[in-house]
Amino acid sequence: MDDCVFCRKTATDILCENELAKAFYDGFPVNRGHVLIVTKKHVASYFDASSEEIQAICELIVKVKKLLDEKYQPDGYNIGVNVGKAAGQTVFHLHVHVIPRYVGDVKNPRGGVRKIKTSIEPYPAEEILGEKVYNKLVRDKIPELIREAGKEPIFRVADKHQYKRLLQQKMWEEIEEFIASGNKEELADILEVVKALAMQQGVSWRELVALTDEKAKQRGGFGEMIVLERVLDE
């Protein structure tokens, strides 16, 4: 259909495909690597698709996972389909969401897709057991401070692979908190994460500051509040 955004996807948009289905990155991703898999034929919903089309989608889910594992190394996945307006479907061309999940991308991932609404029967969550779940990178002295407050922290030490992703997630968390509050303490938190990222990359703080100064010397800083609107050809 000419008016369907998924039907209009061109070859340059396609991540992978087979005879009956195609996959491409979501234009409004929930997480890094969020992919949509759709039927090539315009089919309104999952229940309107043929068994062959469903099989083609399933084959691409496996292929997409391999591609995302290589590029993003996620810690898990959510795979889901919205069917009908009441279920949140807004584009009425069958599409399956493949959403990579990362440790710390939400405070408490327990329940997964069940969190689309409150359960009719309460789902057993950690909070009910008197625990508050964070699953995120924290400053080194936080466990000690929690103990001093009379509580018991449950924590682990991330491996190098997880540490890199957790630092990146922490950077986004601190940036969002600064944007929301404008507090200089949040800027200090951002700076601490930058230091850790530099160390993780094998770059000393002195090297990073020197690089910052050199780039400012060559290209300027941001103090003059210049907004580039466009560039005209001669």
C-alpha positions as CSV (number, residue, x, y, z in Angstrom):
1,M,0.0,0.0,0.0
2,D,1.3,3.4,-1.0
3,D,0.2,5.1,2.2
4,C,1.8,2.5,4.5
5,V,5.1,3.5,6.1
6,F,6.3,-0.1,6.3
7,C,5.4,-0.9,2.7
8,R,7.5,2.2,1.6
9,K,10.7,0.9,3.1
10,T,13.5,0.8,0.5
11,A,16.4,-1.5,0.1
12,T,18.7,0.9,1.9
13,D,16.5,0.6,5.1
14,I,16.5,-3.2,5.1
15,L,18.7,-4.9,7.7
16,C,17.9,-8.4,6.4
17,E,15.1,-10.2,4.6
18,N,13.8,-13.4,3.1
19,E,11.1,-14.2,0.6
20,L,8.1,-13.1,2.7
21,A,9.4,-10.8,5.4
22,K,11.9,-8.0,6.0
23,A,13.6,-6.4,9.0
24,F,14.7,-2.8,9.7
25,Y,15.6,-0.6,12.6
26,D,12.7,1.1,14.4
27,G,12.5,4.8,13.7
28,F,11.6,5.4,17.4
29,P,13.7,2.8,19.2
30,V,13.1,1.8,22.8
31,N,16.7,0.7,23.1
32,R,19.8,0.6,21.0
33,G,19.3,-2.0,18.2
34,H,15.4,-2.0,18.4
35,V,14.3,-3.8,15.1
36,L,10.9,-4.3,13.5
37,I,10.2,-7.4,11.4
38,V,7.3,-7.0,9.0
39,T,5.6,-9.1,6.2
40,K,6.4,-7.9,2.7
41,K,2.8,-8.2,1.8
42,H,0.5,-5.7,3.5
43,V,-1.1,-7.7,6.3
44,A,-3.0,-5.8,9.0
45,S,-2.2,-8.0,12.0
46,Y,-0.5,-11.1,13.2
47,F,-3.8,-13.1,13.0
48,D,-4.2,-12.1,9.3
49,A,-0.9,-13.5,8.3
50,S,-0.5,-16.9,6.6
51,S,1.4,-19.7,8.4
52,E,4.2,-19.2,5.8
53,E,4.5,-15.5,6.6
54,I,4.6,-16.3,10.4
55,Q,7.4,-18.8,9.7
56,A,9.3,-16.3,7.7
57,I,9.1,-13.8,10.5
58,C,10.3,-16.4,13.0
59,E,13.3,-17.1,10.8
60,L,14.2,-13.5,10.7
61,I,13.9,-13.1,14.5
62,V,16.7,-15.7,14.8
63,K,18.8,-13.9,12.1
64,V,18.2,-10.5,13.7
65,K,19.3,-11.8,17.1
66,K,22.6,-12.9,15.7
67,L,23.2,-9.6,14.0
68,L,22.3,-7.6,17.2
69,D,24.4,-10.0,19.4
70,E,27.4,-9.1,17.2
71,K,26.8,-5.4,17.1
72,Y,25.4,-4.5,20.5
73,Q,26.0,-7.6,22.8
74,P,22.7,-7.1,24.7
75,D,21.9,-9.0,27.9
76,G,18.4,-10.1,26.9
77,Y,15.5,-9.5,24.5
78,N,11.8,-8.6,24.5
79,I,9.9,-9.9,21.4
80,G,6.4,-8.7,21.0
81,V,3.5,-7.9,18.7
82,N,0.7,-5.4,19.2
83,V,-2.6,-6.5,17.7
84,G,-5.4,-4.0,17.5
85,K,-5.8,-0.4,18.7
86,A,-6.7,-1.5,22.3
87,A,-3.3,-3.3,22.4
88,G,-1.4,-0.2,21.3
89,Q,-1.1,-1.0,17.6
90,T,-0.7,2.3,15.6
91,V,0.6,1.1,12.3
92,F,-1.8,-1.5,10.9
93,H,0.8,-3.5,9.0
94,L,1.9,-6.6,11.0
95,H,5.2,-5.9,12.7
96,V,7.1,-7.8,15.4
97,H,9.3,-5.8,17.8
98,V,12.7,-7.3,18.6
99,I,14.0,-5.1,21.5
100,P,17.5,-5.7,22.9
101,R,17.6,-5.3,26.7
102,Y,20.6,-4.3,28.8
103,V,21.4,-4.7,32.4
104,G,20.4,-1.5,34.1
105,D,18.2,-0.1,31.3
106,V,15.3,0.0,33.7
107,K,15.4,-0.1,37.5
108,N,13.5,-3.4,37.8
109,P,13.0,-5.5,34.7
110,R,11.0,-8.2,36.5
111,G,7.8,-9.1,34.8
112,G,9.0,-8.0,31.3
113,V,6.1,-7.5,28.9
114,R,3.6,-8.0,31.8
115,K,4.3,-4.4,32.7
116,I,2.1,-3.1,29.9
117,K,-0.7,-2.8,32.5
118,T,-1.5,-3.6,36.1
119,S,-2.2,-7.3,36.6
120,I,-5.7,-8.4,37.5
121,E,-4.1,-10.7,40.1
122,P,-1.0,-9.1,41.7
123,Y,2.3,-10.4,40.2
124,P,4.9,-11.3,42.8
125,A,7.5,-8.5,42.7
126,E,10.6,-7.8,44.7
127,E,9.1,-4.7,46.2
128,I,6.4,-6.9,47.8
129,L,9.2,-8.8,49.6
130,G,10.5,-5.5,51.1
131,E,13.3,-5.1,48.6
132,K,14.0,-2.2,46.2
133,V,15.6,-3.3,43.0
134,Y,18.1,-1.1,41.1
135,N,20.3,-3.3,38.9
136,K,22.5,-0.4,37.9
137,L,26.1,0.7,38.3
138,V,26.7,2.8,41.5
139,R,29.6,4.6,43.1
140,D,32.1,2.4,44.9
141,K,31.2,3.4,48.4
142,I,27.4,2.9,48.0
143,P,27.3,-0.6,49.6
144,E,29.2,0.7,52.6
145,L,26.9,3.6,53.0
146,I,23.8,1.3,52.8
147,R,25.2,-0.8,55.6
148,E,25.8,2.3,57.7
149,A,22.2,3.1,57.2
150,G,21.2,-0.3,58.7
151,K,20.3,-2.1,55.5
152,E,21.9,-4.9,53.6
153,P,23.0,-4.3,50.0
154,I,22.9,-7.2,47.5
155,F,25.5,-6.4,44.8
156,R,27.9,-8.0,42.4
157,V,31.0,-7.0,40.5
158,A,30.4,-6.6,36.7
159,D,32.8,-8.3,34.3
160,K,34.6,-6.1,31.8
161,H,32.0,-6.7,29.1
162,Q,29.1,-5.7,31.3
163,Y,31.0,-2.8,32.8
164,K,31.4,-1.0,29.5
165,R,27.6,-1.2,28.8
166,L,26.8,-0.2,32.4
167,L,29.0,2.9,32.1
168,Q,27.3,3.9,28.9
169,Q,23.9,3.4,30.5
170,K,25.0,5.4,33.6
171,M,26.1,8.3,31.4
172,W,22.6,8.5,29.9
173,E,21.1,8.3,33.4
174,E,23.2,11.1,34.7
175,I,22.6,13.3,31.7
176,E,18.8,12.8,32.0
177,E,19.0,13.7,35.7
178,F,21.0,16.8,35.0
179,I,18.5,17.9,32.2
180,A,15.6,17.4,34.7
181,S,17.2,19.2,37.6
182,G,19.9,21.5,36.3
183,N,21.8,20.7,39.5
184,K,25.6,21.1,39.5
185,E,25.9,17.9,41.5
186,E,24.5,16.0,38.5
187,L,27.2,17.6,36.4
188,A,29.8,16.3,38.9
189,D,28.2,12.8,38.4
190,I,28.5,13.1,34.6
191,L,32.2,14.1,35.0
192,E,32.8,11.0,37.3
193,V,31.3,8.7,34.6
194,V,33.5,10.4,32.0
195,K,36.5,9.7,34.1
196,A,35.5,6.0,34.4
197,L,34.9,5.7,30.7
198,A,38.3,7.2,29.9
199,M,40.0,4.7,32.3
200,Q,38.0,1.9,30.7
201,Q,39.3,3.0,27.3
202,G,42.9,3.1,28.7
203,V,43.0,6.9,28.5
204,S,44.3,8.9,31.5
205,W,42.5,11.9,32.8
206,R,45.5,14.1,31.8
207,E,45.3,12.8,28.2
208,L,41.6,13.5,28.1
209,V,42.0,17.0,29.3
210,A,44.8,17.6,26.9
211,L,42.7,16.3,24.0
212,T,39.8,18.5,25.1
213,D,42.1,21.6,25.1
214,E,43.5,20.8,21.7
215,K,40.1,20.4,20.1
216,A,39.0,23.6,21.7
217,K,42.0,25.3,20.3
218,Q,41.4,23.9,16.8
219,R,37.6,24.1,16.6
220,G,36.6,26.3,19.5
221,G,34.3,25.5,22.4
222,F,30.6,26.2,22.9
223,G,30.7,29.4,24.8
224,E,29.6,31.7,21.9
225,M,26.3,29.8,21.6
226,I,26.5,29.4,17.9
227,V,23.7,27.3,16.2
228,L,24.6,26.1,12.7
229,E,21.4,26.2,10.6
230,R,22.6,25.2,7.2
231,V,25.5,25.4,4.8
232,L,25.1,26.9,1.3
233,D,27.0,25.7,-1.7
234,E,29.0,28.3,-3.5
